């Protein structure tokens, strides 16, 4: 996101919408790869997705974010990956 738009709640809105849409489609987790020095993205992801394991390798954190539960549907258990 362009610096001028940081800290306006846009990232939170986008992540929340992404999580809701993914969960409605039967996904259970979102995996985000974030550069270790990108503390802003890490904080945002953990604010929206407070629980889930984090792995660190080669300067990249991989955060596994649990999505909200929705009615059980065929195909549930899939995963979506993004990079920040």
ZAMARGU-4260 file (C-alpha; in steps of 0.2 Angstrom, whole numbers, plus 5000, padded with zeros to 4 digits):
<rodrens>
0) 5000/5000/5000 | 5006/5017/4996 | 5014/5026/5011 | 5001/5040/5011 | 4987/5028/5014
5) 4995/5019/5029 | 4986/5019/5046 | 4969/5023/5039 | 4961/5006/5042 | 4961/5001/5024
10) 4973/4986/5026 | 4962/4980/5040 | 4946/4982/5030 | 4954/4973/5015 | 4961/4958/5026
15) 4944/4957/5035 | 4935/4956/5018 | 4948/4943/5011 | 4946/4932/5027 | 4927/4933/5026
20) 4926/4929/5007 | 4939/4915/5009 | 4930/4907/5024 | 4913/4908/5015 | 4922/4898/5001
25) 4927/4885/5013 | 4945/4889/5017 | 4951/4887/5034 | 4968/4896/5034 | 4977/4910/5026
30) 4996/4909/5025 | 5005/4926/5024 | 5024/4927/5020 | 5030/4944/5027 | 5048/4951/5027
35) 5055/4950/5045 | 5058/4969/5045 | 5040/4973/5040 | 5033/4975/5058 | 5018/4985/5052
40) 5012/4971/5041 | 5015/4958/5055 | 5006/4969/5068 | 4991/4971/5056 | 4990/4952/5052
45) 4991/4948/5071 | 4978/4961/5075 | 4966/4954/5062 | 4971/4935/5065 | 4977/4934/5083
50) 4980/4916/5084 | 4990/4904/5073 | 5008/4898/5072 | 5023/4908/5065 | 5038/4901/5056
55) 5054/4911/5052 | 5067/4906/5039 | 5079/4917/5029 | 5072/4934/5034 | 5054/4929/5031
60) 5040/4926/5043 | 5026/4914/5038 | 5011/4917/5048 | 4997/4905/5047 | 4980/4914/5051
65) 4965/4904/5056 | 4949/4911/5047 | 4932/4913/5055 | 4921/4897/5056 | 4907/4896/5043
70) 4895/4882/5040 | 4903/4866/5034 | 4904/4865/5015 | 4912/4853/5003 | 4930/4857/5000
75) 4933/4864/5017 | 4951/4864/5024 | 4959/4872/5009 | 4972/4886/5011 | 4975/4903/5003
80) 4993/4910/5003 | 4998/4929/5001 | 5014/4938/5002 | 5017/4955/5010
</rodrens>
